[in-house]
Amino acid sequence: MSDIAIIGAGNIGEALIAGLVKAGRDPQSIIATNRTPERSEFLEREYGVRTTSDNVQAVDKAEFVFICVKPQYVVEMLGELSDAIDNNDSTTVVSLAAGISVAAMEDALAAGTPVVRAMPNTPMLVGKGMNSCSPGRFVSTEQLGAVRELLGTVGDTVVVSESDMDAVCALSGSAPAYYFLVTEALIDAGVQMGLPRDLATTLARNSAAGAGALIESSEDDPVQLRANISSPAGTTVAALRELEESGIRGAFYRAVEACALRSKELGAQD
Ligand SMILES: NC(=O)c1ccc[n+]([C@@H]2O[C@H](COP(=O)([O-])OP(=O)(O)OC[C@H]3O[C@@H](n4cnc5c(N)ncnc54)[C@H](OP(=O)(O)O)[C@@H]3O)[C@@H](O)[C@H]2O)c1
């Protein structure tokens, strides 16, 4: 029993498959599910994994079951999979869905099933994900270590308290969208200044990638990195003043708060 089942192999599920296969995992030990045959055919062709539309069959011999469907389907789906998972010696269920609590998942499964709640983000598509996970009470140290190792194939992985998960969702889960929006706004600002759109796009995209690489590799923290390029009475501070006076910092406070609230609401629906 050493299969990894990826239930609902969409964006996040596919990213996990890609990371696992790239890290040397035998593709035939991975079984992915979807409802649409075209999607399954694509995953078989692209990664050499096994596929099925039968979720029960997929979890049958799985040591790890990654639930990658949209949050609203998770609890009902776990109820349907409960018996099949319970028939295995020790299957660890890992949910990557926003908002769904460990308790809700444990309630849907047979008593004693190890459950890990994880929060990934889409840079896992290029091996640069930020994953956070919270283990349920039936997860052993070895099982948590194994989950961290599997998620580690697509990015950094930290263990956090479940009470922090809504905030984690609002920060790292959705942060890529915030950075994409900033990049999009910069492109439009460049066009407004008269730059051709393709040039503005090249400038904004490469600046985002470069700033990301600096944040990742520099010993300076983001505050210092910004100070480093803020000459007294210079051009950058003129721009930064406009951003601050326009309320960018408060906007992020409110955005992250709204995201965390929505994550809590999604969890409360189950
Ligand atoms: N995207 C993000 O930035 C992000 C970040 C953090 C966490 N998450 C979490 O990751 C999860 C997946 O998000 P996503 O963006 O990957 O969604 P997605 O691309 O829509 O993937 C969901 C997949 O589930 C499949 N599916 C739906 N119902 C199914 C069923 N009954 N049986 C088998 N497969 C089923 C769908 O394919 P078919 O229609 O072919 O069945 C689809 O490919 C969500 O819970 C989300 O909260 C996402």
The ligand as an SDF file (V2000), in Angstrom:
LIG
                    3D

 48 52  0  0  0  0  0  0  0  0999 V2000
   -5.7340   27.9350   -6.6280 N   0  0  0  0  0  0  0  0  0  0  0  0
   -5.1760   28.4730   -5.5530 C   0  0  0  0  0  0  0  0  0  0  0  0
   -4.5170   29.5200   -5.5750 O   0  0  0  0  0  0  0  0  0  0  0  0
   -5.2940   27.7620   -4.2260 C   0  0  0  0  0  0  0  0  0  0  0  0
   -4.4920   28.1660   -3.1710 C   0  0  0  0  0  0  0  0  0  0  0  0
   -4.6200   27.5110   -1.9690 C   0  0  0  0  0  0  0  0  0  0  0  0
   -5.5360   26.4690   -1.8320 C   0  0  0  0  0  0  0  0  0  0  0  0
   -6.3040   26.1110   -2.8780 N   0  0  0  0  0  0  0  0  0  0  0  0
   -7.2790   25.0200   -2.7070 C   0  0  0  0  0  0  0  0  0  0  0  0
   -6.9840   23.9840   -3.6220 O   0  0  0  0  0  0  0  0  0  0  0  0
   -8.2090   23.3370   -3.9730 C   0  0  0  0  0  0  0  0  0  0  0  0
   -8.2300   23.1300   -5.4780 C   0  0  0  0  0  0  0  0  0  0  0  0
   -8.1450   24.3790   -6.1280 O   0  0  0  0  0  0  0  0  0  0  0  0
   -7.8010   24.4410   -7.6710 P   0  0  0  0  0  0  0  0  0  0  0  0
   -7.4900   25.8440   -7.9750 O   0  0  0  0  0  0  0  0  0  0  0  0
   -6.8130   23.3710   -8.0280 O   0  0  0  0  0  0  0  0  0  0  0  0
   -9.2440   24.0390   -8.2800 O   0  0  0  0  0  0  0  0  0  0  0  0
   -9.5600   23.4070   -9.7190 P   0  0  0  0  0  0  0  0  0  0  0  0
   -8.5090   23.7470  -10.7000 O   0  0  0  0  0  0  0  0  0  0  0  0
  -10.9780   23.7220  -10.0140 O   0  0  0  0  0  0  0  0  0  0  0  0
   -9.4180   21.8320   -9.4260 O   0  0  0  0  0  0  0  0  0  0  0  0
  -10.4220   21.0550   -8.8460 C   0  0  0  0  0  0  0  0  0  0  0  0
  -10.4800   19.7570   -9.6280 C   0  0  0  0  0  0  0  0  0  0  0  0
  -11.3760   18.8730   -8.9640 O   0  0  0  0  0  0  0  0  0  0  0  0
  -12.0100   18.0890   -9.9480 C   0  0  0  0  0  0  0  0  0  0  0  0
  -13.2260   17.5810   -9.3290 N   0  0  0  0  0  0  0  0  0  0  0  0
  -14.3300   18.2850   -8.9470 C   0  0  0  0  0  0  0  0  0  0  0  0
  -15.2370   17.4620   -8.3830 N   0  0  0  0  0  0  0  0  0  0  0  0
  -14.6890   16.2270   -8.3980 C   0  0  0  0  0  0  0  0  0  0  0  0
  -15.1340   14.9570   -7.9650 C   0  0  0  0  0  0  0  0  0  0  0  0
  -16.3330   14.7640   -7.3980 N   0  0  0  0  0  0  0  0  0  0  0  0
  -14.3160   13.9010   -8.1330 N   0  0  0  0  0  0  0  0  0  0  0  0
  -13.1110   14.0510   -8.7040 C   0  0  0  0  0  0  0  0  0  0  0  0
  -12.6320   15.2280   -9.1370 N   0  0  0  0  0  0  0  0  0  0  0  0
  -13.4110   16.2970   -8.9950 C   0  0  0  0  0  0  0  0  0  0  0  0
  -12.2100   19.0230  -11.1190 C   0  0  0  0  0  0  0  0  0  0  0  0
  -12.1330   18.3680  -12.3540 O   0  0  0  0  0  0  0  0  0  0  0  0
  -13.4120   17.8160  -13.1300 P   0  0  0  0  0  0  0  0  0  0  0  0
  -14.3470   18.9690  -13.3130 O   0  0  0  0  0  0  0  0  0  0  0  0
  -12.8750   17.2290  -14.3860 O   0  0  0  0  0  0  0  0  0  0  0  0
  -13.9460   16.8060  -12.2260 O   0  0  0  0  0  0  0  0  0  0  0  0
  -10.9630   19.9350  -11.0380 C   0  0  0  0  0  0  0  0  0  0  0  0
   -9.9490   19.5090  -11.9200 O   0  0  0  0  0  0  0  0  0  0  0  0
   -9.3570   24.2090   -3.4680 C   0  0  0  0  0  0  0  0  0  0  0  0
   -9.9780   23.5640   -2.3780 O   0  0  0  0  0  0  0  0  0  0  0  0
   -8.7010   25.4890   -3.0020 C   0  0  0  0  0  0  0  0  0  0  0  0
   -9.3020   26.0000   -1.8280 O   0  0  0  0  0  0  0  0  0  0  0  0
   -6.1960   26.7230   -4.0850 C   0  0  0  0  0  0  0  0  0  0  0  0
  1  2  1  0
  2  3  2  0
  2  4  1  0
  4  5  1  0
  4 48  2  0
  5  6  2  0
  6  7  1  0
  7  8  2  0
  8  9  1  0
  8 48  1  0
  9 10  1  0
  9 46  1  0
 10 11  1  0
 11 12  1  0
 11 44  1  0
 12 13  1  0
 13 14  1  0
 14 15  2  0
 14 16  1  0
 14 17  1  0
 17 18  1  0
 18 19  2  0
 18 20  1  0
 18 21  1  0
 21 22  1  0
 22 23  1  0
 23 24  1  0
 23 42  1  0
 24 25  1  0
 25 26  1  0
 25 36  1  0
 26 27  1  0
 26 35  1  0
 27 28  2  0
 28 29  1  0
 29 30  1  0
 29 35  2  0
 30 31  1  0
 30 32  2  0
 32 33  1  0
 33 34  2  0
 34 35  1  0
 36 37  1  0
 36 42  1  0
 37 38  1  0
 38 39  2  0
 38 40  1  0
 38 41  1  0
 42 43  1  0
 44 45  1  0
 44 46  1  0
 46 47  1  0
M  CHG  2   8   1  16  -1
M  END
$$$$
